[in-house]
Amino acid sequence: MLRGSRIDPRAFIDPRGGNQREVQALAHQVLDLLVGHLAQAADKPLQPDPGSLVLMRFPEHPQPADILLPLIQQVLDGATNPAHPGYIGHMDTMPSTAAFLGELVSAATNNNMLALELAPFASRLEDRLVRLLAAEFNMGAQAGGVMTAGGTLANLQALTVARNVRYPQVMRAGMVGLTAQPVILASAEAHTSLHKAAMMLGLGSDAVVAVASDANGVMTAAALTAAIATQRSLGRDPFAVVATAGTTVLGVIDELDAIGQVCQHEGIWYHVDAAYAGALIWSPRHAARLHGTARADSLTFNPQKWMYVSKTAAMVVFRQRQLLHSHFRTAAPYMGADAELVNLGEISVAGTRHADVVKVWLTMQVLGRNGVAHLIDQSMHLAAQWGSQLAQAGYVLAAPVATNLVCFRPPGASDDAVLAAQQRLHRQGVAFVSTPMWHGQRWLRSVILNPFVDAQRLQAITDALATST
C-alpha cells in the first residue's frame, strides 16, 4: 500500500511483520521519552508556561516518523504535571503504571465498544466489570450499566433514564403535554454537570433546584423533605433527587441512606453522584460512609479519580439494568445481535466508544483490593492530620475534613490575599492548590491524592504559607 508513496514506512505497522524492528525501535524511543518524563515529574514545573506553546500547522507532504519525538516532547512540555507530589489542587492524579500501559493496549487494538462484534472481549469485560462494581455498592443482582467518558455523561445518562421512567411518552413524543414542570433536587454543593444535563434534556438548567446544605456542606434528609414539599406546593414535579458522595469543593458526603429512604417514600428516582468518594467502597475502614448506595436507582462512579486510572474512565450504574433496555436503548440495525449481551453502544450516550475498561481492569489486577484500600486510607489519614495542624496554626477550615480534601484560608485574609498565596506556592514550586469559591469567599483547596504526597510535603506548604503572610 505504501509502495511508491512518500509516506514513511513506519507510519503503520505492517500486519505481516515487514517493519516490526523499525517500528519497535521508534516505539522504544517514545516509551523511553514518556517514562523518563514521568520519572522526573518532581523536578519539572507544576504547570507549563503558556508562552511555551507553539503555533501548529498541517504539513503539505508526509514527514519522517522521527518527527514524532520532538512533537511529543512539545506535548509533554506543555502539559500540566499531576504526577508532581505538590500537585494537589484538583481531583486529578498520576495514573497507575497499569492504566498508562493499558491505554497503550486500547489504542493499539483500537476496538470500537459500539458493538459486540467490534470488541468481543472488551465488551464482555466492561459488562462484567461494571456488574462487579455495582455489587460493591450493594445495588443488587440485577444491577449493571456502562462506562462513559467522564462523570458528566454518566450523570446525563442517569437523569435521562430517570426522566424517561417518569414520563415514558417523552422517549418518542418529546417534552410536550406535561401537566407539571419536572424538576431535579440536588444539594447546593452538587456538581454543575447536573445543570448541563437538565439543559440538554430540555428541562432547562433552572430545573435543578438547590437544596440548602448544612454548615458543613451536607445535604440532609430533613432539608430534602422540606424542599420536596415546597416544589410540590408550587405545582412542580420533583422526579429525581441527586445526592453527592464527595462534593467538588469540600469532599463531603450527603446523608445517603436517609435521603434514599425519603426518595423511596416519596416515589422519586434516587441518583447518587459518587464520582469521587465512591472509591471509599474499597476501604474497610471507610466504606460505611457510603451506606445507602443500595437504595440508589442509579449511581455515577469515576475510577479516573481516586482509583488512579488515566482519563477517561467513568461509569453509570443502574439498580435495574433492564431499564437501559426499556427506557433508553436505541437499536443499531446495522450491527449484529447477540443473545448474551446487547451492543453497549445501543444503551450508552456515545456510539463509538473507547475501551476504557482495559485500564480499569489492569489497574485492579495489579493493585488489588488491599492496595487501593491502602492508598485511600493513606490519603484520608494525611488529610485529617494536615487539617488538624492547619486549624491549630490558626487557619480557618471551610468545614471539618470529611474525606481527603482540605479547604482553608488564612484568618482575616481577603480573596486577593488567598489568590496571592496560591501564586506564591506555585512560583516557589512547593505546591499547586486551587482557589474555589465557597459561600462567597475564595479558599485554598487541596486534594491529597497523589501517592507520593507525604507529611513532609504538607508541612512544607504550611511553612511556605507562614513565611509569606
C-alpha positions as a Markdown table, in Angstrom:
| # | Residue | x | y | z |
|---|---|---|---|---|
| 1 | Met | 0.0 | 0.0 | 0.0 |
| 2 | Leu | 2.8 | 2.4 | 0.8 |
| 3 | Arg | 5.0 | 1.5 | -2.2 |
| 4 | Gly | 5.6 | 4.4 | -4.4 |
| 5 | Ser | 4.3 | 6.9 | -1.8 |
| 6 | Arg | 6.3 | 9.3 | 0.2 |
| 7 | Ile | 4.7 | 8.0 | 3.4 |
| 8 | Asp | 7.3 | 6.8 | 6.0 |
| 9 | Pro | 7.2 | 3.0 | 6.0 |
| 10 | Arg | 6.9 | 3.2 | 9.8 |
| 11 | Ala | 3.6 | 5.2 | 9.6 |
| 12 | Phe | 1.7 | 2.0 | 10.0 |
| 13 | Ile | 2.7 | -1.4 | 11.4 |
| 14 | Asp | 2.9 | -3.9 | 8.7 |
| 15 | Pro | 0.5 | -6.8 | 9.7 |
| 16 | Arg | 2.9 | -9.2 | 8.1 |
| 17 | Gly | 5.8 | -8.0 | 10.2 |
| 18 | Gly | 7.7 | -6.4 | 7.5 |
| 19 | Asn | 8.7 | -3.3 | 9.5 |
| 20 | Gln | 8.4 | -4.8 | 13.0 |
| 21 | Arg | 12.0 | -4.0 | 14.1 |
| 22 | Glu | 11.9 | -0.4 | 12.7 |
| 23 | Val | 8.6 | 0.4 | 14.5 |
| 24 | Gln | 9.8 | -1.3 | 17.7 |
| 25 | Ala | 12.9 | 0.9 | 17.7 |
| 26 | Leu | 10.7 | 4.0 | 17.3 |
| 27 | Ala | 8.2 | 2.8 | 19.9 |
| 28 | His | 11.1 | 2.2 | 22.4 |
| 29 | Gln | 12.2 | 5.8 | 21.9 |
| 30 | Val | 8.7 | 7.1 | 22.5 |
| 31 | Leu | 8.2 | 4.9 | 25.6 |
| 32 | Asp | 11.6 | 6.0 | 27.0 |
| 33 | Leu | 10.6 | 9.6 | 26.5 |
| 34 | Leu | 7.3 | 9.1 | 28.3 |
| 35 | Val | 8.7 | 7.1 | 31.2 |
| 36 | Gly | 11.6 | 9.5 | 31.6 |
| 37 | His | 9.2 | 12.4 | 31.7 |
| 38 | Leu | 7.1 | 10.8 | 34.4 |
| 39 | Ala | 10.1 | 9.6 | 36.4 |
| 40 | Gln | 11.4 | 13.2 | 36.5 |
| 41 | Ala | 8.0 | 14.8 | 37.3 |
| 42 | Ala | 9.1 | 16.0 | 40.7 |
| 43 | Asp | 11.8 | 18.2 | 39.1 |
| 44 | Lys | 9.5 | 19.7 | 36.5 |
| 45 | Pro | 7.1 | 22.7 | 36.8 |
| 46 | Leu | 3.7 | 22.0 | 38.3 |
| 47 | Gln | 2.1 | 23.8 | 35.3 |
| 48 | Pro | 3.5 | 24.8 | 31.9 |
| 49 | Asp | 4.4 | 28.3 | 30.8 |
| 50 | Pro | 1.6 | 29.2 | 28.4 |
| 51 | Gly | 4.2 | 31.2 | 26.4 |
| 52 | Ser | 6.0 | 28.0 | 25.5 |
| 53 | Leu | 3.1 | 26.8 | 23.3 |
| 54 | Val | 3.9 | 26.9 | 19.6 |
| 55 | Leu | 1.6 | 27.5 | 16.6 |
| 56 | Met | 0.6 | 24.4 | 14.8 |
| 57 | Arg | 0.4 | 23.6 | 11.1 |
| 58 | Phe | -0.6 | 20.8 | 8.8 |
| 59 | Pro | 2.4 | 19.9 | 6.6 |
| 60 | Glu | 1.7 | 19.6 | 2.9 |
| 61 | His | 3.7 | 16.4 | 2.5 |
| 62 | Pro | 4.4 | 13.2 | 4.5 |
| 63 | Gln | 7.0 | 13.7 | 7.2 |
| 64 | Pro | 9.5 | 11.1 | 8.6 |
| 65 | Ala | 8.1 | 9.3 | 11.6 |
| 66 | Asp | 11.1 | 10.5 | 13.6 |
| 67 | Ile | 9.3 | 13.9 | 13.8 |
| 68 | Leu | 7.1 | 12.3 | 16.4 |
| 69 | Leu | 9.8 | 12.6 | 19.1 |
| 70 | Pro | 10.1 | 16.4 | 19.1 |
| 71 | Leu | 6.4 | 16.8 | 18.7 |
| 72 | Ile | 5.7 | 14.5 | 21.6 |
| 73 | Gln | 8.2 | 16.5 | 23.6 |
| 74 | Gln | 6.2 | 19.6 | 22.9 |
| 75 | Val | 3.1 | 17.9 | 24.3 |
| 76 | Leu | 5.0 | 16.9 | 27.4 |
| 77 | Asp | 6.5 | 20.4 | 27.9 |
| 78 | Gly | 3.0 | 21.9 | 27.6 |
| 79 | Ala | 1.2 | 19.5 | 29.9 |
| 80 | Thr | 0.1 | 20.2 | 33.5 |
| 81 | Asn | 2.1 | 17.9 | 35.8 |
| 82 | Pro | -0.3 | 16.0 | 38.0 |
| 83 | Ala | 2.5 | 13.4 | 38.8 |
| 84 | His | 4.3 | 16.1 | 40.8 |
| 85 | Pro | 4.0 | 15.4 | 44.5 |
| 86 | Gly | 3.0 | 19.1 | 45.0 |
| 87 | Tyr | 0.1 | 18.9 | 42.6 |
| 88 | Ile | -2.8 | 18.8 | 45.0 |
| 89 | Gly | -5.2 | 21.3 | 43.5 |
| 90 | His | -7.8 | 19.1 | 41.8 |
| 91 | Met | -9.2 | 15.6 | 41.7 |
| 92 | Asp | -6.6 | 14.6 | 39.2 |
| 93 | Thr | -3.6 | 12.4 | 39.9 |
| 94 | Met | -0.9 | 10.5 | 38.2 |
| 95 | Pro | -2.1 | 7.2 | 36.6 |
| 96 | Ser | -1.0 | 3.9 | 37.7 |
| 97 | Thr | 1.5 | 2.2 | 35.5 |
| 98 | Ala | -1.1 | -0.4 | 34.6 |
| 99 | Ala | -3.5 | 2.3 | 33.5 |
| 100 | Phe | -0.8 | 4.0 | 31.5 |
| 101 | Leu | 0.1 | 0.8 | 29.7 |
| 102 | Gly | -3.5 | -0.3 | 29.4 |
| 103 | Glu | -4.2 | 2.9 | 27.5 |
| 104 | Leu | -1.5 | 1.9 | 25.0 |
| 105 | Val | -3.2 | -1.5 | 24.6 |
| 106 | Ser | -6.6 | 0.0 | 23.9 |
| 107 | Ala | -5.1 | 2.5 | 21.4 |
| 108 | Ala | -3.1 | -0.2 | 19.6 |
| 109 | Thr | -6.0 | -2.7 | 19.3 |
| 110 | Asn | -8.4 | 0.2 | 18.5 |
| 111 | Asn | -11.6 | -1.8 | 19.1 |
| 112 | Asn | -14.9 | 0.0 | 19.0 |
| 113 | Met | -17.0 | -0.5 | 22.0 |
| 114 | Leu | -20.1 | 0.3 | 20.0 |
| 115 | Ala | -20.9 | -3.4 | 19.3 |
| 116 | Leu | -20.0 | -6.8 | 20.5 |
| 117 | Glu | -18.8 | -7.9 | 17.1 |
| 118 | Leu | -16.4 | -4.9 | 17.0 |
| 119 | Ala | -15.0 | -5.5 | 20.5 |
| 120 | Pro | -15.9 | -9.1 | 21.6 |
| 121 | Phe | -13.5 | -9.3 | 24.6 |
| 122 | Ala | -13.6 | -5.8 | 25.9 |
| 123 | Ser | -17.4 | -5.5 | 25.6 |
| 124 | Arg | -17.9 | -8.6 | 27.8 |
| 125 | Leu | -15.2 | -7.3 | 30.1 |
| 126 | Glu | -16.9 | -4.0 | 30.5 |
| 127 | Asp | -20.3 | -5.6 | 31.2 |
| 128 | Arg | -18.9 | -7.9 | 33.9 |
| 129 | Leu | -16.6 | -5.3 | 35.5 |
| 130 | Val | -19.5 | -2.8 | 35.9 |
| 131 | Arg | -21.6 | -5.5 | 37.4 |
| 132 | Leu | -18.8 | -6.3 | 39.9 |
| 133 | Leu | -18.6 | -2.7 | 40.9 |
| 134 | Ala | -22.4 | -2.5 | 41.2 |
| 135 | Ala | -22.1 | -5.3 | 43.7 |
| 136 | Glu | -19.5 | -3.4 | 45.7 |
| 137 | Phe | -22.1 | -0.7 | 46.1 |
| 138 | Asn | -24.7 | -3.3 | 47.2 |
| 139 | Met | -27.0 | -2.4 | 44.4 |
| 140 | Gly | -28.3 | -5.9 | 43.9 |
| 141 | Ala | -28.0 | -8.8 | 41.5 |
| 142 | Gln | -29.9 | -7.1 | 38.7 |
| 143 | Ala | -27.6 | -4.0 | 38.7 |
| 144 | Gly | -25.4 | -3.1 | 35.8 |
| 145 | Gly | -24.5 | -0.3 | 33.5 |
| 146 | Val | -22.0 | 1.1 | 31.0 |
| 147 | Met | -18.8 | 3.1 | 31.1 |
| 148 | Thr | -18.8 | 6.7 | 30.0 |
| 149 | Ala | -16.3 | 9.4 | 29.0 |
| 150 | Gly | -16.5 | 11.2 | 32.4 |
| 151 | Gly | -18.9 | 11.8 | 35.2 |
| 152 | Thr | -20.8 | 14.5 | 33.3 |
| 153 | Leu | -22.0 | 11.9 | 30.7 |
| 154 | Ala | -22.8 | 9.4 | 33.5 |
| 155 | Asn | -25.0 | 12.0 | 35.3 |
| 156 | Leu | -26.6 | 12.9 | 32.0 |
| 157 | Gln | -27.5 | 9.3 | 31.2 |
| 158 | Ala | -28.8 | 8.6 | 34.7 |
| 159 | Leu | -31.1 | 11.6 | 34.6 |
| 160 | Thr | -32.2 | 10.7 | 31.1 |
| 161 | Val | -33.4 | 7.3 | 32.2 |
| 162 | Ala | -35.0 | 8.8 | 35.3 |
| 163 | Arg | -36.9 | 11.3 | 33.1 |
| 164 | Asn | -38.0 | 8.5 | 30.7 |
| 165 | Val | -39.1 | 6.3 | 33.5 |
| 166 | Arg | -41.2 | 9.1 | 35.0 |
| 167 | Tyr | -42.6 | 10.3 | 31.6 |
| 168 | Pro | -42.5 | 7.3 | 29.2 |
| 169 | Gln | -44.1 | 9.3 | 26.4 |
| 170 | Val | -41.1 | 11.6 | 26.3 |
| 171 | Met | -39.0 | 9.0 | 24.6 |
| 172 | Arg | -40.8 | 9.4 | 21.4 |
| 173 | Ala | -43.1 | 12.4 | 21.6 |
| 174 | Gly | -40.7 | 14.7 | 23.4 |
| 175 | Met | -41.4 | 17.2 | 26.2 |
| 176 | Val | -44.9 | 18.0 | 25.3 |
| 177 | Gly | -48.2 | 17.7 | 27.2 |
| 178 | Leu | -46.8 | 17.5 | 30.7 |
| 179 | Thr | -49.1 | 18.8 | 33.4 |
| 180 | Ala | -46.4 | 19.9 | 35.8 |
| 181 | Gln | -42.8 | 21.2 | 35.4 |
| 182 | Pro | -40.3 | 18.5 | 36.0 |
| 183 | Val | -37.5 | 19.4 | 38.5 |
| 184 | Ile | -34.4 | 17.8 | 39.9 |
| 185 | Leu | -33.5 | 18.3 | 43.6 |
| 186 | Ala | -29.8 | 18.3 | 44.4 |
| 187 | Ser | -27.5 | 19.8 | 47.1 |
| 188 | Ala | -26.4 | 23.4 | 46.7 |
| 189 | Glu | -22.9 | 21.8 | 46.5 |
| 190 | Ala | -23.8 | 19.4 | 43.7 |
| 191 | His | -21.7 | 19.3 | 40.5 |
| 192 | Thr | -22.5 | 21.7 | 37.7 |
| 193 | Ser | -22.9 | 18.7 | 35.3 |
| 194 | Leu | -26.5 | 18.4 | 36.6 |
| 195 | His | -27.4 | 21.8 | 35.3 |
| 196 | Lys | -25.8 | 20.9 | 31.9 |
| 197 | Ala | -27.8 | 17.6 | 31.9 |
| 198 | Ala | -31.0 | 19.5 | 32.6 |
| 199 | Met | -30.3 | 21.9 | 29.8 |
| 200 | Met | -29.6 | 19.1 | 27.4 |
| 201 | Leu | -32.7 | 17.2 | 28.5 |
| 202 | Gly | -34.9 | 20.1 | 27.5 |
| 203 | Leu | -35.8 | 20.9 | 31.1 |
| 204 | Gly | -33.7 | 24.0 | 31.4 |
| 205 | Ser | -30.9 | 24.4 | 33.8 |
| 206 | Asp | -33.2 | 26.2 | 36.2 |
| 207 | Ala | -35.0 | 22.8 | 36.7 |
| 208 | Val | -32.1 | 21.8 | 39.0 |
| 209 | Val | -33.4 | 23.1 | 42.4 |
| 210 | Ala | -30.7 | 23.6 | 45.0 |
| 211 | Val | -31.4 | 22.1 | 48.4 |
| 212 | Ala | -29.6 | 24.1 | 51.1 |
| 213 | Ser | -26.7 | 22.2 | 52.7 |
| 214 | Asp | -25.9 | 22.4 | 56.4 |
| 215 | Ala | -23.0 | 24.3 | 57.9 |
| 216 | Asn | -20.6 | 21.5 | 56.8 |
| 217 | Gly | -21.8 | 21.4 | 53.2 |
| 218 | Val | -24.0 | 18.2 | 53.7 |
| 219 | Met | -27.5 | 17.8 | 52.2 |
| 220 | Thr | -29.7 | 16.4 | 54.9 |
| 221 | Ala | -32.8 | 14.3 | 54.6 |
| 222 | Ala | -34.8 | 16.9 | 56.6 |
| 223 | Ala | -33.8 | 19.7 | 54.1 |
| 224 | Leu | -34.7 | 17.5 | 51.2 |
| 225 | Thr | -38.1 | 16.6 | 52.6 |
| 226 | Ala | -38.9 | 20.2 | 53.1 |
| 227 | Ala | -37.7 | 21.0 | 49.5 |
| 228 | Ile | -39.9 | 18.3 | 48.0 |
| 229 | Ala | -42.9 | 19.7 | 49.8 |
| 230 | Thr | -42.1 | 23.2 | 48.6 |
| 231 | Gln | -41.7 | 22.2 | 45.0 |
| 232 | Arg | -45.0 | 20.3 | 45.0 |
| 233 | Ser | -46.8 | 23.2 | 46.6 |
| 234 | Leu | -45.6 | 25.3 | 43.6 |
| 235 | Gly | -47.2 | 22.8 | 41.2 |
| 236 | Arg | -43.8 | 21.2 | 40.1 |
| 237 | Asp | -43.0 | 17.6 | 39.9 |
| 238 | Pro | -39.7 | 16.5 | 41.6 |
| 239 | Phe | -38.9 | 13.4 | 39.5 |
| 240 | Ala | -35.3 | 12.9 | 40.6 |
| 241 | Val | -33.1 | 13.6 | 43.6 |
| 242 | Val | -29.3 | 13.7 | 43.3 |
| 243 | Ala | -27.2 | 13.1 | 46.4 |
| 244 | Thr | -23.4 | 13.6 | 46.3 |
| 245 | Ala | -20.7 | 11.4 | 47.7 |
| 246 | Gly | -17.7 | 13.6 | 47.6 |
| 247 | Thr | -18.6 | 17.2 | 46.7 |
| 248 | Thr | -16.2 | 19.1 | 44.5 |
| 249 | Val | -15.2 | 21.9 | 46.9 |
| 250 | Leu | -15.3 | 20.1 | 50.3 |
| 251 | Gly | -15.4 | 16.4 | 49.5 |
| 252 | Val | -18.3 | 15.9 | 51.9 |
| 253 | Ile | -20.9 | 13.1 | 51.6 |
| 254 | Asp | -24.6 | 13.7 | 51.8 |
| 255 | Glu | -26.9 | 11.7 | 54.1 |
| 256 | Leu | -27.1 | 8.9 | 51.6 |
| 257 | Asp | -29.2 | 6.3 | 53.4 |
| 258 | Ala | -31.7 | 8.8 | 54.9 |
| 259 | Ile | -32.1 | 10.6 | 51.6 |
| 260 | Gly | -32.6 | 7.2 | 49.9 |
| 261 | Gln | -35.4 | 6.4 | 52.4 |
| 262 | Val | -37.1 | 9.8 | 51.6 |
| 263 | Cys | -36.9 | 9.1 | 47.9 |
| 264 | Gln | -38.5 | 5.6 | 48.3 |
| 265 | His | -41.3 | 7.0 | 50.5 |
| 266 | Glu | -42.0 | 9.8 | 48.0 |
| 267 | Gly | -41.7 | 7.7 | 44.9 |
| 268 | Ile | -38.8 | 9.8 | 43.4 |
| 269 | Trp | -35.8 | 8.5 | 41.4 |
| 270 | Tyr | -32.7 | 8.4 | 43.6 |
| 271 | His | -29.3 | 9.1 | 41.9 |
| 272 | Val | -26.1 | 9.1 | 43.8 |
| 273 | Asp | -23.2 | 11.1 | 42.2 |
| 274 | Ala | -20.3 | 9.1 | 43.8 |
| 275 | Ala | -17.9 | 10.2 | 41.0 |
| 276 | Tyr | -15.2 | 11.0 | 43.6 |
| 277 | Ala | -15.8 | 9.4 | 47.0 |
| 278 | Gly | -17.3 | 6.2 | 45.6 |
| 279 | Ala | -13.8 | 4.9 | 45.8 |
| 280 | Leu | -14.3 | 4.5 | 49.6 |
| 281 | Ile | -16.0 | 1.2 | 48.8 |
| 282 | Trp | -12.5 | -0.4 | 48.7 |
| 283 | Ser | -11.6 | 0.7 | 52.2 |
| 284 | Pro | -12.9 | -1.5 | 55.0 |
| 285 | Arg | -12.1 | 1.4 | 57.3 |
| 286 | His | -14.2 | 4.0 | 55.5 |
| 287 | Ala | -16.7 | 2.0 | 53.3 |
| 288 | Ala | -19.5 | 2.6 | 55.8 |
| 289 | Arg | -19.5 | 6.2 | 54.7 |
| 290 | Leu | -21.3 | 5.1 | 51.6 |
| 291 | His | -24.1 | 3.2 | 53.4 |
| 292 | Gly | -27.2 | 3.9 | 51.5 |
| 293 | Thr | -26.0 | 3.3 | 47.9 |
| 294 | Ala | -28.0 | 0.1 | 47.9 |
| 295 | Arg | -31.1 | 2.4 | 47.8 |
| 296 | Ala | -29.9 | 4.2 | 44.7 |
| 297 | Asp | -31.7 | 3.8 | 41.4 |
| 298 | Ser | -28.6 | 4.9 | 39.6 |
| 299 | Leu | -25.0 | 5.9 | 40.6 |
| 300 | Thr | -22.1 | 7.6 | 38.9 |
| 301 | Phe | -18.6 | 6.4 | 39.7 |
| 302 | Asn | -15.2 | 7.6 | 38.3 |
| 303 | Pro | -12.2 | 5.3 | 38.7 |
| 304 | Gln | -10.3 | 8.1 | 36.9 |
| 305 | Lys | -10.1 | 9.9 | 40.2 |
| 306 | Trp | -9.4 | 8.1 | 43.4 |
| 307 | Met | -8.6 | 4.7 | 41.7 |
| 308 | Tyr | -5.6 | 6.2 | 39.8 |
| 309 | Val | -6.9 | 5.2 | 36.3 |
| 310 | Ser | -6.0 | 7.5 | 33.4 |
| 311 | Lys | -8.8 | 9.5 | 31.8 |
| 312 | Thr | -11.3 | 8.8 | 30.8 |
| 313 | Ala | -12.8 | 6.1 | 33.0 |
| 314 | Ala | -16.2 | 6.7 | 34.4 |
| 315 | Met | -19.4 | 4.7 | 34.6 |
| 316 | Val | -23.1 | 4.9 | 35.3 |
| 317 | Val | -24.7 | 2.0 | 37.2 |
| 318 | Phe | -28.4 | 1.2 | 37.5 |
| 319 | Arg | -30.0 | -0.9 | 40.2 |
| 320 | Gln | -32.3 | -2.3 | 37.5 |
| 321 | Arg | -30.1 | -2.7 | 34.4 |
| 322 | Gln | -33.1 | -3.7 | 32.3 |
| 323 | Leu | -34.2 | 0.0 | 32.4 |
| 324 | Leu | -31.4 | 0.7 | 30.0 |
| 325 | His | -33.1 | -1.6 | 27.5 |
| 326 | Ser | -36.7 | -0.4 | 28.1 |
| 327 | His | -36.2 | 3.3 | 28.7 |
| 328 | Phe | -33.0 | 4.2 | 26.8 |
| 329 | Arg | -31.9 | 1.7 | 24.2 |
| 330 | Thr | -31.7 | 2.8 | 20.6 |
| 331 | Ala | -31.1 | -0.3 | 18.4 |
| 332 | Ala | -28.4 | -0.2 | 15.8 |
| 333 | Pro | -29.7 | -2.5 | 13.0 |
| 334 | Tyr | -26.5 | -2.2 | 11.0 |
| 335 | Met | -24.8 | -4.2 | 13.8 |
| 336 | Gly | -25.1 | -7.8 | 14.6 |
| 337 | Ala | -27.1 | -9.0 | 17.6 |
| 338 | Asp | -26.2 | -11.5 | 20.3 |
| 339 | Ala | -28.4 | -13.2 | 22.8 |
| 340 | Glu | -25.8 | -13.0 | 25.5 |
| 341 | Leu | -25.1 | -9.2 | 25.5 |
| 342 | Val | -26.7 | -6.2 | 23.9 |
| 343 | Asn | -24.4 | -3.9 | 22.0 |
| 344 | Leu | -23.1 | -1.5 | 24.6 |
| 345 | Gly | -23.3 | 1.4 | 22.1 |
| 346 | Glu | -27.1 | 0.9 | 22.0 |
| 347 | Ile | -27.5 | 1.5 | 25.7 |
| 348 | Ser | -25.0 | 4.3 | 26.1 |
| 349 | Val | -24.9 | 8.0 | 25.2 |
| 350 | Ala | -22.0 | 7.5 | 22.9 |
| 351 | Gly | -22.0 | 5.2 | 19.9 |
| 352 | Thr | -18.3 | 4.9 | 19.1 |
| 353 | Arg | -16.6 | 4.2 | 22.5 |
| 354 | His | -13.1 | 3.7 | 23.7 |
| 355 | Ala | -12.1 | 0.5 | 25.5 |
| 356 | Asp | -11.6 | 2.3 | 28.8 |
| 357 | Val | -12.4 | -0.8 | 30.7 |
| 358 | Val | -9.0 | -2.3 | 29.9 |
| 359 | Lys | -7.0 | 0.1 | 32.1 |
| 360 | Val | -9.5 | -0.2 | 34.9 |
| 361 | Trp | -9.3 | -3.9 | 34.8 |
| 362 | Leu | -5.5 | -3.9 | 34.6 |
| 363 | Thr | -5.1 | -1.4 | 37.5 |
| 364 | Met | -7.3 | -3.5 | 39.8 |
| 365 | Gln | -5.3 | -6.7 | 38.8 |
| 366 | Val | -2.0 | -5.0 | 39.8 |
| 367 | Leu | -3.1 | -3.1 | 42.9 |
| 368 | Gly | -5.8 | -5.4 | 44.2 |
| 369 | Arg | -8.4 | -4.5 | 46.7 |
| 370 | Asn | -5.9 | -4.1 | 49.6 |
| 371 | Gly | -3.6 | -1.9 | 47.5 |
| 372 | Val | -6.4 | 0.5 | 46.6 |
| 373 | Ala | -7.6 | 0.5 | 50.2 |
| 374 | His | -4.1 | 1.3 | 51.4 |
| 375 | Leu | -3.9 | 4.3 | 49.0 |
| 376 | Ile | -7.3 | 5.6 | 50.1 |
| 377 | Asp | -6.6 | 5.2 | 53.8 |
| 378 | Gln | -3.2 | 6.9 | 53.5 |
| 379 | Ser | -4.7 | 9.9 | 51.8 |
| 380 | Met | -7.6 | 10.1 | 54.3 |
| 381 | His | -5.1 | 10.0 | 57.2 |
| 382 | Leu | -2.8 | 12.7 | 55.7 |
| 383 | Ala | -5.8 | 15.0 | 55.0 |
| 384 | Ala | -7.2 | 14.6 | 58.5 |
| 385 | Gln | -3.8 | 15.1 | 60.1 |
| 386 | Trp | -3.0 | 18.2 | 58.0 |
| 387 | Gly | -6.4 | 19.7 | 58.6 |
| 388 | Ser | -5.8 | 19.4 | 62.3 |
| 389 | Gln | -2.4 | 21.0 | 62.0 |
| 390 | Leu | -3.8 | 23.9 | 60.0 |
| 391 | Ala | -6.6 | 24.5 | 62.5 |
| 392 | Gln | -4.1 | 24.5 | 65.4 |
| 393 | Ala | -2.0 | 27.0 | 63.5 |
| 394 | Gly | -4.9 | 29.4 | 63.3 |
| 395 | Tyr | -6.1 | 28.8 | 59.7 |
| 396 | Val | -9.9 | 28.8 | 59.1 |
| 397 | Leu | -11.3 | 25.5 | 57.7 |
| 398 | Ala | -14.3 | 25.8 | 55.4 |
| 399 | Ala | -15.7 | 22.7 | 57.1 |
| 400 | Pro | -14.3 | 19.7 | 59.0 |
| 401 | Val | -12.2 | 17.5 | 56.8 |
| 402 | Ala | -14.6 | 14.8 | 55.5 |
| 403 | Thr | -12.6 | 12.8 | 53.0 |
| 404 | Asn | -9.2 | 13.8 | 51.6 |
| 405 | Leu | -10.0 | 17.4 | 50.7 |
| 406 | Val | -8.7 | 20.2 | 52.9 |
| 407 | Cys | -10.3 | 23.6 | 52.2 |
| 408 | Phe | -8.8 | 26.5 | 54.2 |
| 409 | Arg | -7.8 | 30.2 | 54.3 |
| 410 | Pro | -5.6 | 32.4 | 56.5 |
| 411 | Pro | -7.6 | 34.1 | 59.2 |
| 412 | Gly | -8.9 | 37.5 | 58.1 |
| 413 | Ala | -7.5 | 37.2 | 54.6 |
| 414 | Ser | -9.1 | 38.8 | 51.6 |
| 415 | Asp | -9.9 | 37.0 | 48.4 |
| 416 | Asp | -6.9 | 38.8 | 46.8 |
| 417 | Ala | -4.7 | 37.6 | 49.6 |
| 418 | Val | -5.8 | 34.0 | 49.1 |
| 419 | Leu | -5.1 | 34.2 | 45.3 |
| 420 | Ala | -1.7 | 35.7 | 46.1 |
| 421 | Ala | -0.9 | 32.9 | 48.5 |
| 422 | Gln | -1.8 | 30.3 | 45.8 |
| 423 | Gln | 0.5 | 32.1 | 43.3 |
| 424 | Arg | 3.4 | 32.2 | 45.8 |
| 425 | Leu | 3.2 | 28.5 | 46.4 |
| 426 | His | 3.1 | 27.8 | 42.7 |
| 427 | Arg | 6.0 | 30.1 | 41.9 |
| 428 | Gln | 8.1 | 28.6 | 44.7 |
| 429 | Gly | 7.4 | 25.1 | 43.2 |
| 430 | Val | 6.1 | 24.0 | 46.6 |
| 431 | Ala | 2.5 | 23.1 | 45.5 |
| 432 | Phe | -0.3 | 23.8 | 43.2 |
| 433 | Val | -3.6 | 24.3 | 45.1 |
| 434 | Ser | -6.9 | 25.5 | 43.7 |
| 435 | Thr | -8.9 | 28.5 | 44.8 |
| 436 | Pro | -12.6 | 27.7 | 44.5 |
| 437 | Met | -15.4 | 30.0 | 45.6 |
| 438 | Trp | -17.5 | 28.7 | 48.6 |
| 439 | His | -20.1 | 30.8 | 50.4 |
| 440 | Gly | -18.9 | 33.9 | 48.6 |
| 441 | Gln | -15.2 | 33.6 | 49.5 |
| 442 | Arg | -12.1 | 32.3 | 47.9 |
| 443 | Trp | -10.5 | 29.3 | 49.6 |
| 444 | Leu | -7.2 | 27.3 | 49.3 |
| 445 | Arg | -8.3 | 23.8 | 48.3 |
| 446 | Ser | -6.0 | 20.8 | 48.4 |
| 447 | Val | -6.8 | 17.3 | 47.3 |
| 448 | Ile | -4.5 | 14.8 | 49.0 |
| 449 | Leu | -4.5 | 12.2 | 46.2 |
| 450 | Asn | -1.0 | 11.7 | 44.7 |
| 451 | Pro | 0.5 | 8.5 | 46.2 |
| 452 | Phe | 3.8 | 10.4 | 46.7 |
| 453 | Val | 2.4 | 13.2 | 48.8 |
| 454 | Asp | 3.6 | 12.9 | 52.3 |
| 455 | Ala | 3.6 | 14.7 | 55.7 |
| 456 | Gln | 6.8 | 16.5 | 54.8 |
| 457 | Arg | 5.3 | 18.0 | 51.6 |
| 458 | Leu | 2.3 | 19.2 | 53.5 |
| 459 | Gln | 4.5 | 20.7 | 56.2 |
| 460 | Ala | 6.5 | 22.5 | 53.5 |
| 461 | Ile | 3.2 | 24.1 | 52.3 |
| 462 | Thr | 2.4 | 25.2 | 55.8 |
| 463 | Asp | 5.8 | 26.6 | 56.3 |
| 464 | Ala | 5.7 | 28.4 | 53.0 |
| 465 | Leu | 2.3 | 30.0 | 53.8 |
| 466 | Ala | 3.6 | 31.0 | 57.3 |
| 467 | Thr | 6.6 | 32.8 | 55.9 |
| 468 | Ser | 4.6 | 34.7 | 53.2 |
| 469 | Thr | 1.8 | 36.0 | 55.4 |
